[in-house]
Each structure stands twice: as C-alpha cells, then as structure tokens.
Amino acid sequence: MKTKKYVEELKAKDAAALHEDLVAAKKELFNLRFQNATNQLDNTARITEVRKNIARIQTVITEKSKAN
C-alpha cells in the first residue's frame, strides 16, 4: 500500500515538482550505482526501488502531458 500512497502524492504535484523529483531520483540512482561499484553499498535493494520510483515519476509525467 506504500506505493499507492506514493503515486497519489506524485499525481498531486505539478509538472515542475515532478521534474525536480525525477532529477533527484536519477542523481540518487547514480550515487547508489557508484557506491555499489566501490563495494560501499549495504542495501542493494535500494537500487531497484529507486529505478521503480523513476519509472513511476515518468509515468505520472506522461499521464499529465497526455491529459492536457
């Protein structure tokens, strides 16, 4: 149920805020990959979670652009 709440929060945001979230998520993914490559990452499942969140953000952006 956590993901439904997250998606609802995304849908409530405007396009500019969504793009900011997307940029932040991509930076986080880069940092996680860097930590993984240097064997500093403890929770490798976080990479998958961030990737799915990026996809969710992009989906909401696409839905909003097609609605207009």
C-alpha positions as CSV (number, residue, x, y, z in Angstrom):
1,M,0.0,0.0,0.0
2,K,3.0,2.3,0.4
3,T,3.4,2.6,-3.4
4,K,-0.3,3.6,-3.9
5,K,0.3,6.4,-1.4
6,Y,3.5,7.5,-3.2
7,V,1.8,7.5,-6.6
8,E,-1.1,9.6,-5.2
9,E,1.4,12.1,-3.9
10,L,3.1,12.2,-7.3
11,K,-0.2,12.8,-9.0
12,A,-0.9,15.8,-6.7
13,K,2.3,17.5,-7.7
14,D,2.6,19.9,-10.7
15,A,4.9,19.3,-13.6
16,A,7.8,21.3,-12.3
17,A,7.9,19.5,-9.0
18,L,7.7,16.1,-10.8
19,H,10.8,17.1,-12.9
20,E,12.6,18.1,-9.7
21,D,11.8,14.7,-8.2
22,L,12.9,12.9,-11.4
23,V,16.3,14.7,-11.4
24,A,16.8,14.0,-7.7
25,A,15.9,10.3,-8.2
26,K,18.3,10.0,-11.1
27,K,21.1,11.6,-9.0
28,E,20.4,9.2,-6.2
29,L,20.5,6.2,-8.6
30,F,23.9,7.4,-9.9
31,N,25.2,7.7,-6.4
32,L,23.9,4.2,-5.5
33,R,25.5,2.7,-8.6
34,F,28.8,4.4,-7.7
35,Q,28.6,3.0,-4.1
36,N,27.8,-0.4,-5.5
37,A,30.8,-0.4,-7.8
38,T,33.1,0.6,-5.0
39,N,31.6,-2.0,-2.6
40,Q,30.3,0.6,-0.2
41,L,26.6,-0.1,-0.7
42,D,24.9,-2.1,2.1
43,N,21.3,-2.2,0.8
44,T,21.4,-3.2,-2.8
45,A,17.6,-3.5,-3.0
46,R,17.6,0.3,-2.8
47,I,18.8,0.4,-6.5
48,T,15.7,-1.5,-7.6
49,E,13.4,0.7,-5.5
50,V,14.9,3.9,-6.9
51,R,14.6,2.6,-10.5
52,K,10.9,1.8,-10.0
53,N,10.3,5.2,-8.4
54,I,11.9,6.8,-11.5
55,A,9.5,4.8,-13.7
56,R,6.6,5.9,-11.6
57,I,7.5,9.5,-11.8
58,Q,7.9,9.3,-15.6
59,T,4.6,7.5,-15.9
60,V,2.8,10.3,-14.0
61,I,4.6,13.0,-16.1
62,T,3.4,11.2,-19.3
63,E,-0.2,10.9,-17.9
64,K,-0.3,14.6,-17.1
65,S,1.1,15.6,-20.5
66,K,-1.4,13.5,-22.4
67,A,-4.3,14.9,-20.2
68,N,-3.5,18.4,-21.4
